[in-house]
């Protein structure tokens, strides 16, 4: 996952590993190590996520769907569908995974879709750009 975060940072910031190292106050060698998957401290991960403004979005999910905006849109849609499913569930159905306490529902779902050969659109379908809060309250 570190390598995806570094790959995403290099792409979004349009910078070199050396420039990224300066932004994070680490050595360029450290960036190379992280890119190869070596352990990254929680503090470094959080600092980089803050610079990228990705909140709790999974970097591999962002890379898979093509942009932070796409990831946020897909995440909203997936959580809207999960909330509907949870509300409509019959007694006895286990809907706990839909509550997404670990914030991995969208990234796990898209990872599975990719693994089974479903091609992820490069842009979020405009027909799904809805005010989901308004739908739920209406």
Biotite code that builds the C-alpha atoms (Angstrom):
import biotite.structure as struc

atoms = struc.array([
    struc.Atom([0.000, 0.000, 0.000], chain_id="A", res_id=1, res_name="UNK", atom_name="CA", element="C"),
    struc.Atom([2.928, 2.373, 0.612], chain_id="A", res_id=2, res_name="UNK", atom_name="CA", element="C"),
    struc.Atom([3.991, 2.021, -2.991], chain_id="A", res_id=3, res_name="UNK", atom_name="CA", element="C"),
    struc.Atom([0.491, 3.033, -4.146], chain_id="A", res_id=4, res_name="UNK", atom_name="CA", element="C"),
    struc.Atom([0.580, 6.077, -1.868], chain_id="A", res_id=5, res_name="UNK", atom_name="CA", element="C"),
    struc.Atom([3.986, 7.110, -3.238], chain_id="A", res_id=6, res_name="UNK", atom_name="CA", element="C"),
    struc.Atom([2.888, 6.438, -6.836], chain_id="A", res_id=7, res_name="UNK", atom_name="CA", element="C"),
    struc.Atom([-0.239, 8.520, -6.255], chain_id="A", res_id=8, res_name="UNK", atom_name="CA", element="C"),
    struc.Atom([1.765, 11.338, -4.663], chain_id="A", res_id=9, res_name="UNK", atom_name="CA", element="C"),
    struc.Atom([4.269, 11.474, -7.509], chain_id="A", res_id=10, res_name="UNK", atom_name="CA", element="C"),
    struc.Atom([1.413, 11.529, -10.014], chain_id="A", res_id=11, res_name="UNK", atom_name="CA", element="C"),
    struc.Atom([-0.852, 14.060, -8.272], chain_id="A", res_id=12, res_name="UNK", atom_name="CA", element="C"),
    struc.Atom([1.946, 16.394, -7.261], chain_id="A", res_id=13, res_name="UNK", atom_name="CA", element="C"),
    struc.Atom([3.685, 16.011, -10.631], chain_id="A", res_id=14, res_name="UNK", atom_name="CA", element="C"),
    struc.Atom([7.019, 15.828, -8.911], chain_id="A", res_id=15, res_name="UNK", atom_name="CA", element="C"),
    struc.Atom([10.114, 13.673, -8.806], chain_id="A", res_id=16, res_name="UNK", atom_name="CA", element="C"),
    struc.Atom([11.045, 11.384, -5.943], chain_id="A", res_id=17, res_name="UNK", atom_name="CA", element="C"),
    struc.Atom([13.646, 13.960, -4.919], chain_id="A", res_id=18, res_name="UNK", atom_name="CA", element="C"),
    struc.Atom([11.047, 16.771, -4.834], chain_id="A", res_id=19, res_name="UNK", atom_name="CA", element="C"),
    struc.Atom([8.662, 14.564, -2.857], chain_id="A", res_id=20, res_name="UNK", atom_name="CA", element="C"),
    struc.Atom([11.430, 13.801, -0.386], chain_id="A", res_id=21, res_name="UNK", atom_name="CA", element="C"),
    struc.Atom([11.913, 17.543, 0.192], chain_id="A", res_id=22, res_name="UNK", atom_name="CA", element="C"),
    struc.Atom([8.154, 18.019, 0.792], chain_id="A", res_id=23, res_name="UNK", atom_name="CA", element="C"),
    struc.Atom([8.191, 15.211, 3.369], chain_id="A", res_id=24, res_name="UNK", atom_name="CA", element="C"),
    struc.Atom([11.556, 16.154, 4.890], chain_id="A", res_id=25, res_name="UNK", atom_name="CA", element="C"),
    struc.Atom([13.029, 12.704, 4.217], chain_id="A", res_id=26, res_name="UNK", atom_name="CA", element="C"),
    struc.Atom([15.812, 11.447, 1.995], chain_id="A", res_id=27, res_name="UNK", atom_name="CA", element="C"),
    struc.Atom([15.202, 10.493, -1.640], chain_id="A", res_id=28, res_name="UNK", atom_name="CA", element="C"),
    struc.Atom([16.447, 7.025, -0.637], chain_id="A", res_id=29, res_name="UNK", atom_name="CA", element="C"),
    struc.Atom([13.559, 6.778, 1.816], chain_id="A", res_id=30, res_name="UNK", atom_name="CA", element="C"),
    struc.Atom([11.081, 7.565, -0.962], chain_id="A", res_id=31, res_name="UNK", atom_name="CA", element="C"),
    struc.Atom([12.627, 4.761, -3.041], chain_id="A", res_id=32, res_name="UNK", atom_name="CA", element="C"),
    struc.Atom([12.299, 2.354, -0.122], chain_id="A", res_id=33, res_name="UNK", atom_name="CA", element="C"),
    struc.Atom([8.647, 3.281, 0.405], chain_id="A", res_id=34, res_name="UNK", atom_name="CA", element="C"),
    struc.Atom([7.972, 2.936, -3.309], chain_id="A", res_id=35, res_name="UNK", atom_name="CA", element="C"),
    struc.Atom([9.338, -0.623, -3.082], chain_id="A", res_id=36, res_name="UNK", atom_name="CA", element="C"),
    struc.Atom([6.905, -1.350, -0.259], chain_id="A", res_id=37, res_name="UNK", atom_name="CA", element="C"),
    struc.Atom([9.071, -0.800, 2.795], chain_id="A", res_id=38, res_name="UNK", atom_name="CA", element="C"),
    struc.Atom([7.360, 0.219, 6.048], chain_id="A", res_id=39, res_name="UNK", atom_name="CA", element="C"),
    struc.Atom([6.173, 3.826, 6.287], chain_id="A", res_id=40, res_name="UNK", atom_name="CA", element="C"),
    struc.Atom([5.408, 5.312, 9.692], chain_id="A", res_id=41, res_name="UNK", atom_name="CA", element="C"),
    struc.Atom([1.861, 6.327, 10.544], chain_id="A", res_id=42, res_name="UNK", atom_name="CA", element="C"),
    struc.Atom([3.009, 9.945, 10.841], chain_id="A", res_id=43, res_name="UNK", atom_name="CA", element="C"),
    struc.Atom([4.575, 9.938, 7.373], chain_id="A", res_id=44, res_name="UNK", atom_name="CA", element="C"),
    struc.Atom([1.484, 8.324, 5.846], chain_id="A", res_id=45, res_name="UNK", atom_name="CA", element="C"),
    struc.Atom([-0.797, 10.877, 7.496], chain_id="A", res_id=46, res_name="UNK", atom_name="CA", element="C"),
    struc.Atom([1.426, 13.786, 6.435], chain_id="A", res_id=47, res_name="UNK", atom_name="CA", element="C"),
    struc.Atom([1.398, 12.592, 2.833], chain_id="A", res_id=48, res_name="UNK", atom_name="CA", element="C"),
    struc.Atom([-2.374, 11.954, 2.872], chain_id="A", res_id=49, res_name="UNK", atom_name="CA", element="C"),
    struc.Atom([-2.866, 15.491, 4.207], chain_id="A", res_id=50, res_name="UNK", atom_name="CA", element="C"),
    struc.Atom([-0.677, 16.969, 1.456], chain_id="A", res_id=51, res_name="UNK", atom_name="CA", element="C"),
    struc.Atom([-2.679, 14.995, -1.133], chain_id="A", res_id=52, res_name="UNK", atom_name="CA", element="C"),
    struc.Atom([-6.017, 15.882, 0.516], chain_id="A", res_id=53, res_name="UNK", atom_name="CA", element="C"),
    struc.Atom([-7.305, 12.317, 0.178], chain_id="A", res_id=54, res_name="UNK", atom_name="CA", element="C"),
    struc.Atom([-8.732, 11.965, 3.690], chain_id="A", res_id=55, res_name="UNK", atom_name="CA", element="C"),
    struc.Atom([-9.308, 8.254, 4.322], chain_id="A", res_id=56, res_name="UNK", atom_name="CA", element="C"),
    struc.Atom([-9.536, 7.200, 0.686], chain_id="A", res_id=57, res_name="UNK", atom_name="CA", element="C"),
    struc.Atom([-7.375, 4.210, -0.160], chain_id="A", res_id=58, res_name="UNK", atom_name="CA", element="C"),
    struc.Atom([-4.564, 5.268, -2.549], chain_id="A", res_id=59, res_name="UNK", atom_name="CA", element="C"),
    struc.Atom([-4.931, 2.038, -4.562], chain_id="A", res_id=60, res_name="UNK", atom_name="CA", element="C"),
    struc.Atom([-8.660, 2.785, -4.976], chain_id="A", res_id=61, res_name="UNK", atom_name="CA", element="C"),
    struc.Atom([-7.858, 6.283, -6.266], chain_id="A", res_id=62, res_name="UNK", atom_name="CA", element="C"),
    struc.Atom([-5.324, 4.853, -8.716], chain_id="A", res_id=63, res_name="UNK", atom_name="CA", element="C"),
    struc.Atom([-7.849, 2.229, -9.860], chain_id="A", res_id=64, res_name="UNK", atom_name="CA", element="C"),
    struc.Atom([-10.653, 4.708, -10.575], chain_id="A", res_id=65, res_name="UNK", atom_name="CA", element="C"),
    struc.Atom([-8.386, 7.398, -12.024], chain_id="A", res_id=66, res_name="UNK", atom_name="CA", element="C"),
    struc.Atom([-8.764, 10.406, -9.730], chain_id="A", res_id=67, res_name="UNK", atom_name="CA", element="C"),
    struc.Atom([-9.634, 11.614, -6.249], chain_id="A", res_id=68, res_name="UNK", atom_name="CA", element="C"),
    struc.Atom([-12.884, 13.063, -7.598], chain_id="A", res_id=69, res_name="UNK", atom_name="CA", element="C"),
    struc.Atom([-13.847, 9.710, -9.157], chain_id="A", res_id=70, res_name="UNK", atom_name="CA", element="C"),
    struc.Atom([-12.961, 7.912, -5.920], chain_id="A", res_id=71, res_name="UNK", atom_name="CA", element="C"),
    struc.Atom([-15.135, 10.279, -3.874], chain_id="A", res_id=72, res_name="UNK", atom_name="CA", element="C"),
    struc.Atom([-18.024, 9.915, -6.325], chain_id="A", res_id=73, res_name="UNK", atom_name="CA", element="C"),
    struc.Atom([-17.807, 6.117, -6.361], chain_id="A", res_id=74, res_name="UNK", atom_name="CA", element="C"),
    struc.Atom([-17.478, 6.060, -2.576], chain_id="A", res_id=75, res_name="UNK", atom_name="CA", element="C"),
    struc.Atom([-20.643, 8.171, -2.172], chain_id="A", res_id=76, res_name="UNK", atom_name="CA", element="C"),
    struc.Atom([-22.560, 5.901, -4.570], chain_id="A", res_id=77, res_name="UNK", atom_name="CA", element="C"),
    struc.Atom([-21.373, 2.675, -2.903], chain_id="A", res_id=78, res_name="UNK", atom_name="CA", element="C"),
    struc.Atom([-22.276, 3.982, 0.549], chain_id="A", res_id=79, res_name="UNK", atom_name="CA", element="C"),
    struc.Atom([-25.677, 5.165, -0.706], chain_id="A", res_id=80, res_name="UNK", atom_name="CA", element="C"),
    struc.Atom([-26.401, 1.687, -2.093], chain_id="A", res_id=81, res_name="UNK", atom_name="CA", element="C"),
    struc.Atom([-25.119, 0.065, 1.112], chain_id="A", res_id=82, res_name="UNK", atom_name="CA", element="C"),
    struc.Atom([-27.369, 2.294, 3.215], chain_id="A", res_id=83, res_name="UNK", atom_name="CA", element="C"),
    struc.Atom([-30.382, 1.417, 1.056], chain_id="A", res_id=84, res_name="UNK", atom_name="CA", element="C"),
    struc.Atom([-29.570, -2.278, 1.293], chain_id="A", res_id=85, res_name="UNK", atom_name="CA", element="C"),
    struc.Atom([-29.177, -2.051, 5.033], chain_id="A", res_id=86, res_name="UNK", atom_name="CA", element="C"),
    struc.Atom([-32.508, -0.238, 5.448], chain_id="A", res_id=87, res_name="UNK", atom_name="CA", element="C"),
    struc.Atom([-34.321, -2.726, 3.211], chain_id="A", res_id=88, res_name="UNK", atom_name="CA", element="C"),
    struc.Atom([-32.724, -5.856, 4.677], chain_id="A", res_id=89, res_name="UNK", atom_name="CA", element="C"),
    struc.Atom([-34.972, -8.566, 5.972], chain_id="A", res_id=90, res_name="UNK", atom_name="CA", element="C"),
    struc.Atom([-34.593, -9.666, 9.575], chain_id="A", res_id=91, res_name="UNK", atom_name="CA", element="C"),
    struc.Atom([-31.792, -12.160, 9.880], chain_id="A", res_id=92, res_name="UNK", atom_name="CA", element="C"),
    struc.Atom([-29.588, -10.763, 7.127], chain_id="A", res_id=93, res_name="UNK", atom_name="CA", element="C"),
    struc.Atom([-26.077, -9.806, 8.195], chain_id="A", res_id=94, res_name="UNK", atom_name="CA", element="C"),
    struc.Atom([-25.642, -6.206, 7.070], chain_id="A", res_id=95, res_name="UNK", atom_name="CA", element="C"),
    struc.Atom([-22.777, -5.335, 9.416], chain_id="A", res_id=96, res_name="UNK", atom_name="CA", element="C"),
    struc.Atom([-20.194, -5.235, 6.555], chain_id="A", res_id=97, res_name="UNK", atom_name="CA", element="C"),
    struc.Atom([-22.313, -2.527, 4.892], chain_id="A", res_id=98, res_name="UNK", atom_name="CA", element="C"),
    struc.Atom([-21.753, -0.217, 7.871], chain_id="A", res_id=99, res_name="UNK", atom_name="CA", element="C"),
    struc.Atom([-18.124, 0.134, 6.716], chain_id="A", res_id=100, res_name="UNK", atom_name="CA", element="C"),
    struc.Atom([-16.576, 1.035, 10.059], chain_id="A", res_id=101, res_name="UNK", atom_name="CA", element="C"),
    struc.Atom([-13.113, 0.362, 8.615], chain_id="A", res_id=102, res_name="UNK", atom_name="CA", element="C"),
    struc.Atom([-13.795, 2.561, 5.552], chain_id="A", res_id=103, res_name="UNK", atom_name="CA", element="C"),
    struc.Atom([-12.800, -0.180, 3.108], chain_id="A", res_id=104, res_name="UNK", atom_name="CA", element="C"),
    struc.Atom([-16.135, -1.052, 1.462], chain_id="A", res_id=105, res_name="UNK", atom_name="CA", element="C"),
    struc.Atom([-15.558, 0.865, -1.777], chain_id="A", res_id=106, res_name="UNK", atom_name="CA", element="C"),
    struc.Atom([-11.901, -0.048, -2.242], chain_id="A", res_id=107, res_name="UNK", atom_name="CA", element="C"),
    struc.Atom([-12.568, -3.730, -1.463], chain_id="A", res_id=108, res_name="UNK", atom_name="CA", element="C"),
    struc.Atom([-15.537, -3.808, -3.810], chain_id="A", res_id=109, res_name="UNK", atom_name="CA", element="C"),
    struc.Atom([-13.603, -2.302, -6.698], chain_id="A", res_id=110, res_name="UNK", atom_name="CA", element="C"),
    struc.Atom([-10.597, -4.544, -6.037], chain_id="A", res_id=111, res_name="UNK", atom_name="CA", element="C"),
    struc.Atom([-12.893, -7.577, -6.298], chain_id="A", res_id=112, res_name="UNK", atom_name="CA", element="C"),
    struc.Atom([-14.541, -6.244, -9.452], chain_id="A", res_id=113, res_name="UNK", atom_name="CA", element="C"),
    struc.Atom([-11.096, -5.828, -11.016], chain_id="A", res_id=114, res_name="UNK", atom_name="CA", element="C"),
    struc.Atom([-10.045, -9.332, -9.931], chain_id="A", res_id=115, res_name="UNK", atom_name="CA", element="C"),
    struc.Atom([-13.076, -10.885, -11.647], chain_id="A", res_id=116, res_name="UNK", atom_name="CA", element="C"),
    struc.Atom([-12.373, -8.974, -14.846], chain_id="A", res_id=117, res_name="UNK", atom_name="CA", element="C"),
    struc.Atom([-14.818, -6.073, -14.659], chain_id="A", res_id=118, res_name="UNK", atom_name="CA", element="C"),
    struc.Atom([-13.396, -3.010, -16.385], chain_id="A", res_id=119, res_name="UNK", atom_name="CA", element="C"),
    struc.Atom([-13.685, 0.129, -14.277], chain_id="A", res_id=120, res_name="UNK", atom_name="CA", element="C"),
    struc.Atom([-14.757, 3.222, -16.261], chain_id="A", res_id=121, res_name="UNK", atom_name="CA", element="C"),
    struc.Atom([-12.059, 5.891, -16.498], chain_id="A", res_id=122, res_name="UNK", atom_name="CA", element="C"),
    struc.Atom([-14.561, 8.581, -15.559], chain_id="A", res_id=123, res_name="UNK", atom_name="CA", element="C"),
    struc.Atom([-17.478, 8.491, -13.152], chain_id="A", res_id=124, res_name="UNK", atom_name="CA", element="C"),
    struc.Atom([-20.784, 8.078, -15.059], chain_id="A", res_id=125, res_name="UNK", atom_name="CA", element="C"),
    struc.Atom([-22.536, 11.456, -15.031], chain_id="A", res_id=126, res_name="UNK", atom_name="CA", element="C"),
    struc.Atom([-25.974, 9.843, -14.634], chain_id="A", res_id=127, res_name="UNK", atom_name="CA", element="C"),
    struc.Atom([-24.909, 8.769, -11.111], chain_id="A", res_id=128, res_name="UNK", atom_name="CA", element="C"),
    struc.Atom([-24.010, 12.307, -10.015], chain_id="A", res_id=129, res_name="UNK", atom_name="CA", element="C"),
    struc.Atom([-26.968, 12.705, -7.696], chain_id="A", res_id=130, res_name="UNK", atom_name="CA", element="C"),
    struc.Atom([-27.744, 14.374, -4.396], chain_id="A", res_id=131, res_name="UNK", atom_name="CA", element="C"),
    struc.Atom([-27.907, 11.135, -2.403], chain_id="A", res_id=132, res_name="UNK", atom_name="CA", element="C"),
    struc.Atom([-28.780, 12.945, 0.844], chain_id="A", res_id=133, res_name="UNK", atom_name="CA", element="C"),
    struc.Atom([-31.833, 14.473, -0.812], chain_id="A", res_id=134, res_name="UNK", atom_name="CA", element="C"),
    struc.Atom([-32.906, 11.071, -2.176], chain_id="A", res_id=135, res_name="UNK", atom_name="CA", element="C"),
    struc.Atom([-32.675, 9.473, 1.262], chain_id="A", res_id=136, res_name="UNK", atom_name="CA", element="C"),
    struc.Atom([-34.671, 12.219, 2.977], chain_id="A", res_id=137, res_name="UNK", atom_name="CA", element="C"),
    struc.Atom([-37.263, 12.479, 0.203], chain_id="A", res_id=138, res_name="UNK", atom_name="CA", element="C"),
])
